[in-house]
Amino acid sequence: MTHDVVLKCPKCGKDGLVRLESRQDVFECVYCRYKDDLNSQKGGSDSDNSTGGLGFIPFVGLLILLMLLLT
């Protein structure tokens, strides 16, 4: 016996996002064919990409500080 999980699709907004039987980590909308792979999302213990944007903020702050000091 399988348990169907139906979620709201972020693309079309309809309740049609279902889990594919062939791949348990992939959801697909039955209306617009939008696919979402849970393994490719940021976060979790497998990837450390969640802090990728935070390294950019101090760099920009340093550039702004240098520009203010040089003018």
Residue, then its C-alpha position, 0 to 999 in steps of 0.5 A: m500500500t502506498h501513501d500519496v503525498v500531494l503538495k501545492c505546486p510553487k509554479c502553478g499554485k495547484d494541489g498537484l505536486v506528487r512524489l514520483e514512485s521511481r525516485q523518492d526524492v523527486f516531486e512533480c506537478v501533474y498540471c504544469r510538469y514542474k519538478d523539484d529534486l530534494n537532493s539539489q536544494k541548499g542546506g542539510s549536512d551534505s552541502d556547505n553551500s548555505t553560507g556562500g553569500l555571506g562571504f560576499i557581504p564583508f568583501v563589499g563592506l571592505l570595498i566601501l570602507l576603502m572607497l570612503l577612506l580614499t576620498 
